[in-house]
Amino acid sequence: MSRWLQAVMVVGAVTLAGTPAFACKGGKTLFSDDFQEVDASWGLDAPDVMVEDGKVKVKPQPNISNLLIYKGLNFGEVDICLTVRMPKVVSNNDNTMAGPVFLQQDYDNYYMFMITPSGYAEIARKLNGKWVSIVDWKADADINTKAGSDNVLRVLVSGNTISAFVNDAKFASVKGQIPDGGGRIGMRAQSEENQVDTWKFSLLKVTDVPVDASAGAPPPPPATAGATKTDDTAKVTPAAPAAPATPATP
């Protein structure tokens, strides 16, 4: 192999590694936003939120969350992909979180898929104003935890099954409920208790459900023969969601 070809292959590999290569699997795009322009349906007029360089930058106040909802469309069965960039500076990496919101009816009823800079993820639901943990915080080795790194979070809503993915690897599949008439999508970011954390969102895309129904099917159980279980030292469980800095009504 020539040195020129080797160099091209190396450059190509670096380019792919540095670019989110994962996306929704549906064949029809229902909605997308590259955040090059401000769509008024987002209502991005909060002082803690700005759009720049194709990204939504969210800087919630300490121990406060910003909930950004796209009010222009409702969705039922969908495949949602969103790139989430980790803060560059954090003090307590278990106490700040961000991710997509989906199946939102109002500010008291929605689902969310959150990650933390410490490498934890959860699926939670706000039901009639009260938090319900569907998948408790658990470590996920597929989360890029490096400061300023990108993670592609994907949520597949197919029938009454919700499947969540991190960088194309499945995190969990759970049962869910699509609101009558569908629900809205959005983004949520929360700062830690004692400082402002900066989260960035980009490359939002919504497609129809992929033809391959197995994309949302639970993975087969792991083989147990000869398996050994390792137990890391105890880690601090990420903090509970903070009160959102949003109106009480949509």
C-alpha positions as CSV (number, residue, x, y, z in Angstrom):
1,M,0.0,0.0,0.0
2,S,1.4,3.4,-0.9
3,R,2.2,6.0,1.7
4,W,-0.3,8.4,0.0
5,L,-3.1,5.9,0.3
6,Q,-2.2,5.2,3.9
7,A,-2.3,8.9,4.6
8,V,-5.7,9.3,3.0
9,M,-7.1,6.4,5.0
10,V,-5.8,7.8,8.2
11,V,-7.2,11.3,7.5
12,G,-10.6,9.7,6.6
13,A,-10.6,7.7,9.8
14,V,-9.9,10.8,11.9
15,T,-12.6,12.7,10.1
16,L,-15.2,10.0,10.8
17,A,-14.1,9.7,14.4
18,G,-14.5,13.4,14.9
19,T,-17.9,13.6,13.3
20,P,-21.1,12.1,14.7
21,A,-21.8,9.2,12.3
22,F,-24.9,8.0,14.0
23,A,-28.4,9.2,13.0
24,C,-32.0,8.2,12.9
25,K,-32.8,5.1,10.9
26,G,-36.2,6.1,9.3
27,G,-36.3,6.7,5.6
28,K,-38.5,9.8,5.7
29,T,-37.5,13.0,7.5
30,L,-40.4,14.5,9.4
31,F,-38.5,17.5,10.9
32,S,-34.9,18.7,11.2
33,D,-33.2,21.8,12.5
34,D,-29.5,22.7,11.9
35,F,-29.9,25.8,14.1
36,Q,-28.4,28.1,11.4
37,E,-31.5,30.3,11.9
38,V,-33.8,30.8,14.8
39,D,-37.2,29.1,14.3
40,A,-39.7,31.1,16.3
41,S,-41.6,27.9,17.2
42,W,-38.9,27.2,19.7
43,G,-39.5,30.4,21.7
44,L,-35.7,30.7,22.2
45,D,-35.9,34.1,23.9
46,A,-34.6,33.3,27.4
47,P,-31.4,35.1,28.5
48,D,-29.8,31.7,29.3
49,V,-30.3,30.4,25.7
50,M,-28.7,31.5,22.5
51,V,-28.1,30.1,19.0
52,E,-24.7,30.4,17.4
53,D,-22.6,28.4,14.9
54,G,-25.4,25.9,14.3
55,K,-25.8,25.1,18.0
56,V,-28.2,26.0,20.7
57,K,-26.1,27.1,23.7
58,V,-27.9,26.7,27.0
59,K,-26.5,28.1,30.3
60,P,-29.0,27.4,33.1
61,Q,-28.7,29.2,36.3
62,P,-27.3,27.1,39.2
63,N,-29.6,24.2,40.2
64,I,-32.1,25.3,37.5
65,S,-33.1,23.5,34.3
66,N,-34.0,25.1,30.9
67,L,-36.7,23.2,29.0
68,L,-36.9,24.1,25.3
69,I,-39.9,22.8,23.5
70,Y,-40.7,23.0,19.7
71,K,-44.3,24.0,19.6
72,G,-44.8,23.8,15.8
73,L,-45.4,20.1,15.4
74,N,-46.7,17.0,17.3
75,F,-45.3,13.6,16.8
76,G,-46.5,10.0,17.5
77,E,-44.3,7.1,16.4
78,V,-40.9,8.7,15.5
79,D,-37.1,8.3,15.5
80,I,-35.4,11.3,17.1
81,C,-31.7,12.1,17.0
82,L,-29.9,15.0,18.8
83,T,-26.3,15.7,19.3
84,V,-25.4,16.9,22.8
85,R,-22.1,18.5,23.7
86,M,-20.7,18.1,27.1
87,P,-19.7,21.2,29.2
88,K,-16.1,22.1,29.0
89,V,-15.8,23.0,32.7
90,V,-17.8,21.3,35.5
91,S,-17.3,21.1,39.2
92,N,-19.6,18.2,40.1
93,N,-20.1,16.1,37.0
94,D,-22.9,14.1,38.6
95,N,-25.0,17.2,39.2
96,T,-25.5,18.5,35.7
97,M,-27.4,16.8,32.9
98,A,-28.9,17.3,29.4
99,G,-30.7,15.5,26.6
100,P,-33.8,15.3,24.5
101,V,-37.4,15.7,25.6
102,F,-40.2,13.9,23.8
103,L,-43.9,13.0,23.9
104,Q,-44.5,16.3,25.6
105,Q,-48.1,17.4,26.3
106,D,-47.4,20.4,28.6
107,Y,-44.8,21.4,31.2
108,D,-46.1,18.9,33.7
109,N,-46.2,15.9,31.3
110,Y,-43.3,14.7,29.2
111,Y,-40.5,12.1,28.9
112,M,-36.8,12.8,28.8
113,F,-33.5,11.0,28.1
114,M,-30.6,12.5,30.1
115,I,-26.9,12.0,30.3
116,T,-24.3,13.4,32.7
117,P,-20.6,14.3,32.3
118,S,-19.8,11.4,34.7
119,G,-21.1,8.9,32.2
120,Y,-24.6,8.2,33.6
121,A,-27.9,8.1,31.8
122,E,-31.5,7.8,32.7
123,I,-35.0,7.8,31.2
124,A,-37.6,9.7,33.3
125,R,-41.1,10.9,32.9
126,K,-42.9,13.9,34.4
127,L,-46.4,12.9,35.0
128,N,-49.0,15.4,36.3
129,G,-46.1,17.5,37.7
130,K,-44.4,14.6,39.5
131,W,-41.2,12.9,38.5
132,V,-41.3,9.1,37.7
133,S,-37.9,7.4,37.1
134,I,-38.4,4.8,34.4
135,V,-34.8,3.7,34.1
136,D,-32.8,4.8,37.1
137,W,-29.5,6.5,36.7
138,K,-26.9,3.9,35.6
139,A,-23.4,4.1,34.1
140,D,-23.1,3.7,30.4
141,A,-19.7,3.1,28.9
142,D,-20.9,4.4,25.5
143,I,-21.1,8.0,26.7
144,N,-18.2,10.2,25.7
145,T,-17.4,11.9,29.0
146,K,-14.5,14.0,27.8
147,A,-15.0,17.8,28.3
148,G,-16.5,19.3,25.2
149,S,-17.2,16.0,23.5
150,D,-20.3,15.2,21.5
151,N,-22.8,12.4,22.1
152,V,-25.6,11.5,19.7
153,L,-28.7,10.6,21.7
154,R,-31.4,8.8,19.8
155,V,-35.0,8.0,21.0
156,L,-37.1,5.6,19.0
157,V,-40.9,5.6,19.8
158,S,-42.5,2.6,18.1
159,G,-46.0,1.6,19.3
160,N,-45.8,1.5,23.1
161,T,-42.1,0.9,23.1
162,I,-39.5,3.6,23.8
163,S,-35.9,2.7,23.0
164,A,-33.0,5.0,23.9
165,F,-29.5,4.9,22.3
166,V,-26.2,6.6,23.0
167,N,-23.8,6.8,20.0
168,D,-25.8,4.0,18.2
169,A,-25.5,1.7,21.2
170,K,-28.7,0.8,23.0
171,F,-29.2,2.1,26.5
172,A,-32.6,0.7,27.3
173,S,-36.1,-0.2,25.9
174,V,-39.1,0.5,28.0
175,K,-42.9,0.7,27.7
176,G,-44.3,4.2,27.1
177,Q,-47.5,6.0,26.2
178,I,-48.1,8.3,23.1
179,P,-50.5,11.1,24.0
180,D,-53.6,11.5,22.0
181,G,-52.7,13.6,19.0
182,G,-49.0,13.0,19.6
183,G,-46.5,14.9,21.6
184,R,-43.9,17.6,21.1
185,I,-40.2,17.3,21.2
186,G,-37.5,19.4,22.8
187,M,-34.3,19.7,24.7
188,R,-33.5,20.0,28.4
189,A,-30.3,21.1,30.3
190,Q,-29.7,21.5,34.0
191,S,-26.8,23.2,35.8
192,E,-25.2,21.8,38.9
193,E,-26.0,23.3,42.3
194,N,-23.2,25.9,42.6
195,Q,-22.3,27.0,39.2
196,V,-23.6,27.6,35.6
197,D,-22.8,24.8,33.2
198,T,-22.9,25.3,29.4
199,W,-24.5,22.6,27.3
200,K,-24.8,22.7,23.5
201,F,-27.4,21.0,21.2
202,S,-27.1,20.5,17.5
203,L,-28.2,18.4,14.5
204,L,-31.7,17.7,15.6
205,K,-33.5,15.3,13.3
206,V,-36.9,13.4,13.4
207,T,-37.7,10.6,11.0
208,D,-40.5,8.0,10.7
209,V,-40.0,4.7,12.4
210,P,-37.5,2.5,10.5
211,V,-38.9,-0.5,8.6
212,D,-36.6,-2.8,10.5
213,A,-38.8,-3.3,13.7
214,S,-35.9,-5.0,15.4
215,A,-34.2,-1.6,15.8
216,G,-36.2,-1.1,18.9
217,A,-36.4,-4.7,20.1
218,P,-34.7,-5.5,23.5
219,P,-31.3,-7.1,23.1
220,P,-30.9,-10.9,23.7
221,P,-29.9,-11.8,27.2
222,P,-26.1,-12.1,27.7
223,A,-24.4,-15.4,28.0
224,T,-23.8,-16.3,31.6
225,A,-21.5,-19.3,31.3
226,G,-18.1,-18.5,32.8
227,A,-19.1,-14.9,33.2
228,T,-17.7,-12.8,36.0
229,K,-19.1,-9.7,37.4
230,T,-16.9,-6.7,38.3
231,D,-18.1,-4.1,40.8
232,D,-16.6,-0.7,40.7
233,T,-16.3,1.4,43.8
234,A,-19.5,3.1,44.7
235,K,-20.3,6.2,42.6
236,V,-22.5,9.1,43.5
237,T,-25.9,8.9,42.0
238,P,-26.6,11.9,39.8
239,A,-28.9,14.5,41.3
240,A,-32.6,14.6,40.8
241,P,-34.0,16.9,38.1
242,A,-34.2,20.5,39.2
243,A,-37.2,22.8,38.8
244,P,-37.4,24.1,35.2
245,A,-37.1,27.7,34.4
246,T,-40.2,27.6,32.2
247,P,-43.7,28.9,32.5
248,A,-46.3,26.7,34.3
249,T,-48.3,26.4,31.1
250,P,-47.2,25.9,27.5
